[in-house]
Amino acid sequence: MASAKDASNQSDIGKMKREADGSFNRAASSFRNFIKNDGEFLPEKGRYRLYVSYACPWATRTLITRKLKGLEEIIPVIVVSPHMGQNGWPFKNADPSWQDADDDSEHPNLKHIKDLYFLADQNYGGRFTVPVLWDNKLNTIVNNESSEIIRIFNSAFNRLLPADKAAVDIYPEAHRQEIDSINEWVYETINNGVYKAGFTTSQSVYENAVYSMFKSLDRLEEMLKGGKDYLVGNILTEADIRLFVTVIRFDPVYFGHFKCNIRDIRHGYPNIHLWMRKLYWNNDAFKSNTKFDHIKVHYYWSQILVNPSRVVPVGPVPDIEPL
């Protein structure tokens, strides 16, 4: 049943609070459990469900990893509508206008992702974010931190997978130090940097975020010179996945909506642009989980503090250029 509790301060992005200096601080995720062979949450087929929005870059990390690992038959997905309004992310029964959203078949009376959080913890006081990795057996949230969910997917279910999928490793031990190092500054200045720039009400905070972001993009452009396919060790790793979900949204959304407009990707960063297009066009895990209609409608319709008119721009055309 949908919650009657007034949780609009947690769900309504229009009521988002900023710091005293006008900056945006992302709250830490609250559910941080892991699936493992000797723990409370065991790797079992059909036990878990993944709740996502195709609009959300954090959720898209988990969708890409799920497909790379061949987990589609083990962990089903429920997709919410991109129209994140006063009650947060809605299921289809709360927003029937969005045709390829889903209802929650396990909890058919739930209307929004917030109801799922309150089902797990009736006193939950954080934000109602996606992705959510849900345990049907214990009726609770296992984890809602995307960086941890992709590592769960990378290894926790290997014994249930065919050998070729079990062998896929996006966090190989030999490269973990380099992956962790890249992840740290990419998250701070790019993944989260676009939000720091887009959500602030302070000119100086905005400029600091934007200049830091483009310094990091310049650094990545140099790292990818020579037509490199991947960031680390000439193999696909989570560093590529975590960067891709931001870069693929950069020209359609962040360049204009979040004022990250010193340069766009397609004209300003040829090496990053090539790397992004090769991942999109050559690997269906990236292409099939990138839905530009969800992405553009969500940001421009939902984030009324940034775009109060809710007008969604038609460009860029095309959303992504061919190889």
C-alpha positions as CSV (number, residue, x, y, z in Angstrom):
1,M,0.0,0.0,0.0
2,A,1.2,3.5,-0.8
3,S,2.4,5.4,2.2
4,A,0.2,8.1,3.6
5,K,3.1,9.7,5.4
6,D,4.1,13.2,4.2
7,A,7.6,12.7,2.9
8,S,7.8,15.5,0.4
9,N,10.9,16.9,1.9
10,Q,12.6,13.6,1.0
11,S,10.9,13.0,-2.3
12,D,10.3,16.4,-3.9
13,I,13.4,17.6,-5.7
14,G,11.8,21.1,-5.8
15,K,12.4,21.2,-2.0
16,M,16.0,20.2,-2.3
17,K,18.1,21.8,0.4
18,R,21.5,23.3,-0.3
19,E,24.4,24.2,2.0
20,A,24.8,27.7,3.5
21,D,27.2,28.7,0.7
22,G,24.7,27.6,-2.0
23,S,26.5,24.3,-2.8
24,F,24.9,20.9,-3.3
25,N,26.1,18.0,-1.2
26,R,25.0,14.5,-2.1
27,A,23.9,12.4,0.9
28,A,25.5,9.0,1.4
29,S,23.4,6.0,0.5
30,S,21.8,4.3,3.6
31,F,21.5,0.6,2.7
32,R,25.0,-1.0,2.4
33,N,24.6,-4.7,2.7
34,F,26.3,-7.3,0.3
35,I,25.3,-10.5,-1.3
36,K,27.8,-13.3,-0.4
37,N,27.9,-17.0,0.1
38,D,28.4,-16.8,3.9
39,G,26.1,-13.9,4.8
40,E,22.5,-13.0,5.4
41,F,21.9,-12.3,1.7
42,L,22.8,-15.4,-0.2
43,P,23.2,-15.5,-4.0
44,E,20.0,-17.1,-5.2
45,K,18.2,-16.9,-8.6
46,G,15.0,-14.9,-8.4
47,R,15.4,-13.7,-4.9
48,Y,16.4,-10.2,-5.8
49,R,15.0,-7.4,-7.9
50,L,16.6,-4.3,-9.2
51,Y,14.7,-1.0,-9.3
52,V,16.0,1.5,-11.8
53,S,15.4,4.6,-13.9
54,Y,16.9,4.7,-17.4
55,A,17.3,8.4,-16.8
56,C,19.6,8.0,-13.8
57,P,23.3,7.6,-14.4
58,W,23.8,5.8,-11.1
59,A,21.1,3.3,-11.9
60,T,22.5,2.9,-15.5
61,R,25.8,1.7,-14.0
62,T,24.0,-1.3,-12.5
63,L,22.0,-2.0,-15.7
64,I,25.2,-2.1,-17.8
65,T,26.9,-4.4,-15.4
66,R,23.9,-6.7,-15.1
67,K,23.9,-7.2,-18.8
68,L,27.7,-7.6,-19.1
69,K,27.5,-10.4,-16.5
70,G,24.5,-12.1,-18.0
71,L,22.3,-11.6,-14.9
72,E,19.0,-10.9,-16.7
73,E,17.4,-14.2,-15.8
74,I,18.7,-14.1,-12.2
75,I,17.8,-10.5,-11.2
76,P,14.7,-9.0,-12.9
77,V,14.4,-5.3,-13.3
78,I,11.6,-2.8,-12.6
79,V,11.8,0.5,-14.5
80,V,10.2,3.6,-13.1
81,S,8.9,6.6,-15.1
82,P,11.3,9.5,-15.7
83,H,8.7,11.9,-14.4
84,M,10.1,12.4,-10.9
85,G,7.6,14.7,-9.3
86,Q,6.6,15.7,-5.7
87,N,6.4,12.0,-4.7
88,G,9.7,11.0,-6.3
89,W,10.1,8.2,-8.8
90,P,6.7,6.8,-9.9
91,F,5.8,3.3,-11.1
92,K,3.5,3.1,-14.1
93,N,0.3,2.9,-12.0
94,A,1.2,6.4,-10.8
95,D,2.2,7.7,-14.2
96,P,0.4,5.7,-16.9
97,S,1.4,8.4,-19.5
98,W,4.9,6.8,-19.7
99,Q,4.4,3.6,-21.7
100,D,7.6,1.7,-21.0
101,A,7.6,2.2,-17.2
102,D,6.7,-0.8,-15.1
103,D,4.5,-1.6,-12.1
104,D,5.9,-3.5,-9.2
105,S,4.4,-7.0,-9.7
106,E,5.6,-8.1,-6.2
107,H,4.0,-5.1,-4.6
108,P,1.2,-4.0,-6.9
109,N,-0.2,-1.4,-4.5
110,L,3.0,0.6,-4.4
111,K,2.9,3.8,-6.4
112,H,6.4,5.3,-6.0
113,I,9.9,4.2,-5.0
114,K,9.4,6.0,-1.7
115,D,6.8,3.3,-0.8
116,L,9.4,0.6,-1.2
117,Y,11.8,2.4,1.1
118,F,9.1,2.7,3.8
119,L,8.3,-1.0,3.3
120,A,11.9,-1.7,4.2
121,D,12.0,0.9,7.0
122,Q,8.9,2.8,8.1
123,N,11.1,5.4,9.8
124,Y,13.4,5.9,6.8
125,G,14.6,9.5,6.7
126,G,16.8,9.7,3.6
127,R,16.1,10.4,0.0
128,F,14.3,7.9,-2.2
129,T,17.0,7.1,-4.8
130,V,17.6,4.5,-7.5
131,P,19.1,2.0,-8.0
132,V,17.5,-0.2,-5.3
133,L,18.6,-3.8,-4.9
134,W,15.6,-5.5,-3.2
135,D,15.4,-8.9,-1.4
136,N,12.1,-10.6,-1.9
137,K,12.8,-13.2,0.8
138,L,13.5,-10.8,3.6
139,N,11.3,-8.0,2.1
140,T,14.0,-5.3,2.5
141,I,16.6,-3.3,0.6
142,V,20.0,-4.9,0.3
143,N,21.8,-2.0,-1.1
144,N,21.1,1.4,-2.8
145,E,24.7,2.4,-3.5
146,S,25.4,1.9,-7.2
147,S,29.2,1.6,-6.8
148,E,28.6,-1.3,-4.5
149,I,25.8,-2.9,-6.5
150,I,28.0,-3.2,-9.5
151,R,30.7,-5.0,-7.5
152,I,28.0,-7.3,-6.1
153,F,27.0,-8.1,-9.7
154,N,30.6,-8.5,-10.7
155,S,31.3,-11.5,-8.5
156,A,28.5,-12.6,-6.1
157,F,26.5,-14.7,-8.6
158,N,29.4,-16.3,-10.5
159,R,28.6,-19.8,-9.3
160,L,25.1,-19.4,-10.9
161,L,26.5,-18.2,-14.3
162,P,27.9,-20.0,-17.3
163,A,31.7,-20.0,-17.4
164,D,31.9,-17.2,-20.0
165,K,29.8,-14.8,-18.0
166,A,31.5,-15.8,-14.7
167,A,34.8,-14.9,-16.3
168,V,33.7,-11.3,-17.0
169,D,35.5,-9.2,-14.4
170,I,35.1,-5.5,-14.4
171,Y,37.2,-5.1,-11.2
172,P,40.3,-7.3,-11.9
173,E,42.6,-7.6,-8.9
174,A,45.7,-6.6,-11.0
175,H,44.2,-3.2,-11.8
176,R,42.2,-2.4,-8.7
177,Q,44.6,0.3,-7.4
178,E,44.5,2.2,-10.8
179,I,40.7,1.7,-11.1
180,D,40.1,3.1,-7.6
181,S,42.4,6.1,-8.2
182,I,40.5,7.0,-11.5
183,N,37.1,6.4,-9.9
184,E,37.9,8.8,-7.0
185,W,38.7,11.9,-9.1
186,V,36.2,11.1,-11.9
187,Y,33.4,10.8,-9.3
188,E,34.3,14.0,-7.5
189,T,34.8,16.2,-10.5
190,I,32.7,14.6,-13.3
191,N,30.1,12.1,-12.1
192,N,29.1,14.3,-9.2
193,G,30.7,17.4,-10.6
194,V,27.9,18.0,-13.1
195,Y,25.4,18.1,-10.2
196,K,27.6,20.4,-8.2
197,A,27.6,22.8,-11.1
198,G,23.9,22.4,-12.0
199,F,22.3,22.6,-8.5
200,T,24.3,25.4,-6.9
201,T,22.9,28.8,-6.4
202,S,26.4,30.3,-6.0
203,Q,28.4,31.8,-8.9
204,S,31.7,31.0,-7.3
205,V,30.7,27.4,-6.4
206,Y,29.4,26.9,-9.9
207,E,32.7,28.2,-11.5
208,N,34.8,26.1,-9.2
209,A,32.8,23.0,-10.1
210,V,32.9,23.7,-13.9
211,Y,36.6,24.5,-14.1
212,S,37.4,21.3,-12.0
213,M,35.2,19.3,-14.3
214,F,36.9,20.5,-17.5
215,K,40.3,20.0,-16.1
216,S,39.4,16.4,-15.5
217,L,37.9,16.1,-19.0
218,D,41.2,17.4,-20.4
219,R,43.0,14.8,-18.3
220,L,40.8,12.0,-19.7
221,E,41.3,13.3,-23.2
222,E,45.0,12.8,-22.8
223,M,44.6,9.4,-21.2
224,L,42.5,8.2,-24.2
225,K,44.8,9.5,-26.9
226,G,45.6,7.1,-29.7
227,G,42.1,5.7,-30.0
228,K,42.2,3.7,-26.7
229,D,39.2,1.5,-26.2
230,Y,39.4,1.5,-22.4
231,L,40.7,3.6,-19.5
232,V,42.7,0.9,-17.7
233,G,44.9,-2.0,-18.9
234,N,43.2,-2.3,-22.4
235,I,40.3,-4.1,-20.8
236,L,36.7,-3.0,-20.0
237,T,36.5,-2.2,-16.3
238,E,34.1,-0.4,-13.9
239,A,36.1,2.8,-14.5
240,D,34.7,2.8,-18.1
241,I,31.2,2.1,-16.9
242,R,31.2,4.8,-14.3
243,L,32.6,7.4,-16.7
244,F,30.4,6.4,-19.6
245,V,27.1,7.1,-17.9
246,T,28.0,10.7,-17.3
247,V,29.7,11.3,-20.7
248,I,26.8,9.9,-22.7
249,R,24.5,12.4,-20.9
250,F,26.8,15.3,-21.3
251,D,25.8,16.8,-24.6
252,P,22.0,16.1,-24.4
253,V,21.7,17.3,-20.8
254,Y,24.7,18.6,-18.8
255,F,26.1,21.0,-21.4
256,G,22.9,23.1,-21.4
257,H,20.8,22.1,-18.4
258,F,23.6,22.2,-15.9
259,K,25.6,25.0,-17.7
260,C,28.7,22.8,-18.2
261,N,29.3,24.6,-21.5
262,I,32.9,25.4,-21.9
263,R,33.1,22.6,-24.5
264,D,30.8,19.8,-25.5
265,I,32.0,16.2,-26.0
266,R,31.4,15.8,-29.7
267,H,33.3,18.9,-30.8
268,G,35.7,19.5,-27.9
269,Y,37.0,16.1,-26.9
270,P,37.7,13.8,-29.9
271,N,39.3,11.0,-27.9
272,I,36.6,10.9,-25.3
273,H,34.0,11.1,-28.0
274,L,35.5,8.1,-29.9
275,W,35.8,6.1,-26.7
276,M,32.2,6.8,-25.8
277,R,30.8,5.9,-29.3
278,K,32.8,2.7,-29.5
279,L,31.3,1.5,-26.2
280,Y,27.8,2.6,-27.3
281,W,27.8,1.2,-30.8
282,N,30.0,-1.9,-30.2
283,N,28.6,-3.2,-26.9
284,D,24.9,-3.7,-26.5
285,A,25.2,-3.6,-22.7
286,F,25.9,0.1,-23.1
287,K,23.5,0.9,-26.1
288,S,20.4,-1.0,-24.9
289,N,20.6,0.6,-21.4
290,T,20.9,4.2,-22.8
291,K,17.5,5.6,-23.4
292,F,17.7,9.3,-24.4
293,D,14.0,9.9,-24.1
294,H,14.0,8.9,-20.5
295,I,17.2,10.9,-19.9
296,K,16.1,14.2,-21.4
297,V,12.6,14.2,-20.1
298,H,13.7,13.4,-16.6
299,Y,16.2,16.2,-16.2
300,Y,14.3,18.9,-18.0
301,W,10.8,17.9,-16.6
302,S,11.7,16.9,-13.1
303,Q,14.3,19.4,-12.0
304,I,12.1,22.5,-11.8
305,L,14.6,24.4,-9.7
306,V,16.9,24.4,-12.8
307,N,14.2,24.4,-15.5
308,P,10.9,25.7,-14.1
309,S,9.2,25.7,-17.5
310,R,9.7,22.0,-18.0
311,V,10.3,22.6,-21.7
312,V,12.5,19.7,-23.1
313,P,14.9,20.8,-25.8
314,V,14.9,18.9,-29.1
315,G,18.7,18.8,-29.5
316,P,21.3,17.8,-29.9
317,V,20.6,16.0,-33.2
318,P,21.5,13.2,-33.2
319,D,21.6,12.2,-29.6
320,I,24.8,10.3,-30.3
321,E,26.8,10.4,-33.5
322,P,27.7,7.3,-35.5
323,L,31.2,5.8,-35.4
